[in-house]
Amino acid sequence: MKKRIISVLKYLVFLFIGIGLLWLVFRKLDLHSIADEIKHANYWWIGLSIILGVFSHLFRALRWNLMINSLGYKTRTSTTFYAVMVGYLANTAIPRLGEITRCGVLSKKDKIPFDSLFGSVIAERVFDIIVLAFIMFAVIIFQLDLLSGFLSKHVISPINSKFSDNGLSSIIIISVIVLLLALFIVLLKLYAPRLRKLSFFNKIEAFFTGLLDGIKTILKIKTKALFLFYSFMIWVCYSLMTYVAFFAIQATSKLTVIDGITVMSMGSLGFVAPVPGGIGAYHFIVKAVLVELYKVPSEPAASYATILHSAQTIMIVLVGAFSYLMLMLLTRKSKNEES
């Protein structure tokens, strides 16, 4: 009961943070102008953006299939796709729940160990973070003139001021964390034989062993070229679904593919933030990038962020709900066949 209350409170805190960011985005804008912009947007381009979003999730499912196969298990692409979409659906409600949910539903459906699946998802996320960092680095290099001023104003200066004001306290905190981590590792090695006698410790050890096996899946994949191709197509779809949405609004219609990659990469940070479905955080970042970098007026920039985020969220809710229903039917069918 206590854990449930804490979970609910955490969710409410992050939800209010997202709502607060939304308020910051819209507080000084002409809401009638934004509503008019949204009303007269060209939704054919938004429809194309939604289709590209679905394809990005399909390529993610195909890539995950390769990782699962490297673990020695077989699953259909359709089942994996349903699990991925159910995971995204869970993420729209509670941040970070999606990774657990998609592993849970696939584990239940195809009888694959949860910890191995979860390890493969961690490996996937680590790989995606590396790719995103590379994309952001490339974007900075190709648009150095535009981004240098933006990063200096919004990232480097705040960090410098934080460390200059609290440099000693930051060093002390980092040192304490390192010392505590070192102490924990030493104690773990000293008392490992005694701890292994405890069933609880064995369960934790088995769980982390499974995670490690999952993380190693990328190295075990035989068709690494196909893995890289699917990864490439995921980010191509992400970039294109951001780019084609520019044509829905007049003020953003002249932006280029490179601008789309920039907005996509920066906007992805909004979904990393622990707010439900990236609400508020995505709007805040995308609006800031469009206004600060490309001099798009504030109202159209906010309209673009709202339309694209809403369209992708609606797609995830609809396709995710359909996927959940299909997984339930497939699981029931499998049970009937077994009996």
C-alpha positions in Angstrom: 0.0 0.0 0.0 2.8 2.4 1.0 4.7 1.7 -2.3 1.6 2.3 -4.3 1.0 5.7 -2.6 4.7 6.6 -3.3 4.3 5.6 -7.0 1.1 7.6 -7.3 2.8 10.7 -5.7 5.8 10.3 -8.0 3.5 10.2 -11.0 1.6 13.3 -9.9 4.8 15.2 -9.3 6.1 14.4 -12.8 2.7 15.1 -14.3 2.6 18.5 -12.6 6.2 19.2 -13.9 4.9 18.5 -17.5 1.9 20.7 -17.0 4.2 23.4 -15.6 6.3 23.2 -18.7 3.2 23.4 -20.9 2.2 26.6 -19.0 5.7 28.1 -19.6 5.3 27.3 -23.3 1.9 28.9 -23.7 1.7 31.6 -21.0 2.7 34.6 -23.1 1.3 33.5 -26.4 -1.9 34.4 -28.3 -4.0 31.2 -27.8 -6.5 32.3 -30.4 -3.7 32.5 -33.0 -2.4 29.0 -32.0 -6.0 27.6 -32.2 -6.4 29.1 -35.6 -3.0 27.7 -36.8 -3.9 24.2 -35.6 -7.4 24.5 -37.2 -6.0 25.4 -40.6 -3.0 23.1 -40.6 -2.6 20.7 -43.6 -3.3 17.4 -41.9 -2.3 15.3 -45.0 1.3 15.9 -44.0 0.5 15.0 -40.4 -1.1 11.8 -41.7 2.1 11.0 -43.5 4.1 11.8 -40.4 1.9 9.3 -38.4 2.6 6.6 -41.1 6.3 7.2 -40.8 6.0 6.9 -37.0 4.3 3.5 -37.3 7.1 2.4 -39.6 9.7 3.5 -37.1 8.1 1.2 -34.5 7.9 -1.6 -37.0 11.7 -1.3 -37.7 12.2 -1.3 -33.9 10.2 -4.5 -33.6 12.3 -6.1 -36.4 15.5 -5.1 -34.7 14.3 -6.4 -31.4 13.5 -9.7 -33.1 17.1 -10.0 -34.1 18.2 -9.5 -30.5 15.7 -12.1 -29.2 16.8 -14.6 -31.8 20.4 -14.2 -30.7 19.3 -15.3 -27.3 18.0 -18.6 -28.8 14.3 -17.8 -28.8 11.9 -17.3 -31.7 9.0 -14.9 -31.9 7.0 -13.5 -34.8 7.5 -9.9 -36.0 3.7 -9.2 -35.5 3.9 -10.3 -31.8 7.1 -8.3 -31.2 5.5 -5.2 -32.9 2.4 -5.6 -30.6 4.6 -5.8 -27.6 6.6 -2.7 -28.6 3.4 -0.7 -29.2 1.9 -1.8 -25.8 5.2 -0.6 -24.3 4.8 2.8 -25.9 1.2 2.9 -24.7 2.3 2.3 -21.1 4.9 5.1 -21.5 2.2 7.6 -22.3 0.8 7.0 -18.9 3.8 6.3 -16.7 7.4 7.1 -17.8 9.8 4.1 -18.1 6.9 1.6 -17.5 7.0 0.8 -21.2 10.3 -1.1 -21.2 9.0 -3.4 -18.4 5.5 -3.7 -20.0 6.7 -4.8 -23.4 9.1 -7.4 -21.9 6.3 -8.6 -19.6 3.7 -9.1 -22.3 6.1 -10.8 -24.7 7.5 -13.0 -21.9 4.0 -14.1 -21.1 3.0 -14.7 -24.7 6.1 -16.5 -26.0 7.5 -18.0 -22.7 10.8 -16.1 -22.9 12.6 -15.2 -19.6 11.7 -11.7 -18.6 15.2 -10.8 -17.4 16.8 -11.7 -20.8 14.2 -9.6 -22.6 14.8 -6.7 -20.3 18.5 -7.0 -20.8 18.0 -6.8 -24.5 15.9 -3.7 -24.1 18.6 -2.1 -22.0 21.2 -2.9 -24.7 18.8 -1.4 -27.3 18.4 1.8 -25.2 22.1 2.2 -24.6 22.8 1.7 -28.3 20.1 4.3 -29.2 21.5 6.8 -26.7 24.9 6.4 -28.4 23.3 6.9 -31.8 21.4 10.0 -30.6 24.6 11.5 -29.2 26.3 10.9 -32.5 23.4 12.5 -34.4 23.4 15.5 -32.1 27.2 15.9 -32.5 26.8 15.7 -36.3 24.0 18.3 -36.2 26.2 20.6 -34.1 29.1 20.2 -36.6 26.8 20.8 -39.7 25.0 23.7 -38.1 27.7 25.1 -36.0 26.9 28.8 -36.7 23.3 28.3 -35.6 23.8 26.0 -32.7 26.9 27.5 -31.1 25.0 30.6 -29.8 22.0 28.5 -28.7 24.1 26.0 -26.8 26.2 28.8 -25.2 23.1 30.6 -24.0 20.9 27.7 -22.8 23.4 24.9 -21.9 27.0 26.0 -21.4 26.4 29.3 -19.5 23.9 27.7 -17.0 26.3 24.8 -16.3 29.3 27.1 -15.9 27.4 29.3 -13.5 26.3 26.3 -11.4 29.8 25.0 -11.1 31.4 28.4 -10.5 28.8 29.1 -7.7 28.9 25.6 -6.1 32.2 24.2 -7.4 33.5 22.9 -4.0 30.1 21.4 -3.0 29.9 19.6 -6.4 33.4 18.1 -6.0 32.5 16.9 -2.4 29.2 15.3 -3.6 30.9 13.5 -6.5 33.7 12.3 -4.2 31.3 11.0 -1.6 29.3 9.1 -4.3 32.5 7.5 -5.7 33.7 6.5 -2.2 30.3 5.0 -1.3 30.3 3.0 -4.6 33.8 1.7 -3.9 32.8 0.7 -0.3 29.7 -1.1 -1.6 31.8 -3.1 -4.2 34.4 -4.1 -1.5 31.7 -5.2 1.0 29.9 -7.1 -1.8 33.1 -9.1 -2.6 33.8 -9.8 1.1 30.4 -11.0 2.0 29.4 -12.7 -1.3 29.8 -16.3 0.0 27.4 -15.5 2.9 25.0 -13.6 0.7 24.7 -16.5 -1.8 23.1 -18.6 1.0 20.1 -16.2 0.9 17.5 -17.0 -1.7 16.7 -13.3 -2.1 20.3 -12.6 -3.1 20.3 -15.5 -5.5 17.2 -14.2 -7.2 18.8 -10.8 -7.6 22.0 -12.3 -8.9 20.1 -14.4 -11.4 18.2 -11.3 -12.5 21.4 -9.4 -13.2 22.9 -12.4 -15.0 19.9 -12.4 -17.3 20.3 -8.6 -17.8 24.0 -9.1 -18.7 23.0 -11.9 -21.2 20.5 -9.5 -22.7 23.1 -6.7 -23.0 25.5 -9.0 -24.8 22.8 -9.8 -27.4 24.1 -7.1 -29.8 27.6 -8.8 -29.9 25.9 -12.2 -30.4 23.8 -11.0 -33.4 25.0 -12.9 -36.5 23.4 -10.4 -39.0 25.0 -7.3 -37.6 24.6 -5.5 -41.0 20.8 -6.1 -40.7 20.8 -4.8 -37.1 22.5 -1.6 -38.3 20.1 -1.2 -41.2 17.1 -1.5 -38.9 18.7 1.0 -36.5 19.4 3.4 -39.4 15.8 3.1 -40.7 14.4 3.9 -37.2 16.2 7.2 -37.1 15.4 7.9 -40.7 11.7 7.5 -40.0 12.0 9.7 -36.8 13.7 12.4 -38.9 11.3 12.2 -41.8 8.2 12.2 -39.6 9.5 15.4 -38.0 10.4 16.9 -41.4 7.2 16.2 -43.3 5.2 17.8 -40.4 6.9 21.1 -41.2 4.7 21.4 -44.4 1.5 21.3 -42.2 2.2 24.9 -41.1 3.2 27.8 -43.4 5.7 29.3 -40.9 7.8 26.0 -40.8 7.2 24.9 -44.5 10.6 26.3 -45.7 12.7 24.4 -43.2 15.1 21.7 -44.6 15.7 18.0 -43.9 18.7 19.0 -41.8 16.5 21.3 -39.8 14.1 18.3 -39.3 17.0 16.1 -38.0 18.0 18.9 -35.6 14.4 19.3 -34.3 14.1 15.5 -34.0 17.3 15.1 -32.1 16.6 17.9 -29.7 13.0 17.0 -29.3 14.0 13.4 -28.4 15.4 14.8 -25.1 11.8 15.8 -24.2 10.9 12.1 -24.2 13.9 11.2 -22.1 12.5 13.6 -19.4 10.5 11.6 -16.7 7.2 13.2 -17.6 4.2 11.1 -19.0 4.5 10.9 -22.8 7.0 13.7 -22.9 4.2 16.2 -22.3 5.4 19.7 -21.7 9.1 18.8 -22.0 8.8 18.0 -25.8 6.7 21.2 -26.4 9.2 23.3 -24.5 12.3 22.0 -26.3 10.8 22.0 -29.8 9.4 25.5 -29.4 12.7 26.8 -28.1 14.6 25.2 -31.0 12.3 26.6 -33.6 12.2 30.1 -32.1 15.8 30.4 -31.1 17.5 28.7 -34.1 15.2 29.2 -37.0 13.4 32.4 -36.0 10.0 30.8 -36.3 7.4 33.0 -34.6 6.4 31.7 -31.1 2.7 30.9 -32.0 3.4 28.7 -35.1 6.3 27.1 -33.2 4.1 26.1 -30.3 1.4 25.0 -32.8 3.8 22.7 -34.6 5.0 21.1 -31.4 1.4 20.6 -30.2 0.2 19.1 -33.5 3.1 16.7 -33.9 3.1 15.6 -30.3 -0.7 15.1 -30.3 -0.7 13.2 -33.6 2.0 10.8 -32.5 0.4 10.3 -29.0 -3.0 9.5 -30.6 -1.3 7.0 -33.0 0.4 5.3 -30.0 -2.9 5.2 -28.0 -4.9 3.7 -30.9 -2.3 1.3 -32.3 -1.2 0.4 -28.7 -4.8 -0.4 -27.6 -5.2 -2.5 -30.8 -1.9 -4.3 -30.1 -2.9 -5.0 -26.5 -6.2 -6.6 -27.7 -4.4 -8.7 -30.3 -1.9 -10.0 -27.7 -4.8 -10.9 -25.4 -6.4 -12.9 -28.3 -3.2 -14.6 -29.3 -2.4 -15.5 -25.7 -5.8 -17.0 -25.2 -5.5 -18.9 -28.5 -2.1 -20.3 -27.4 -3.6 -21.5 -24.1 -6.5 -23.2 -25.9 -4.1 -25.0 -28.3 -2.0 -26.2 -25.3 -5.0 -27.5 -23.4 
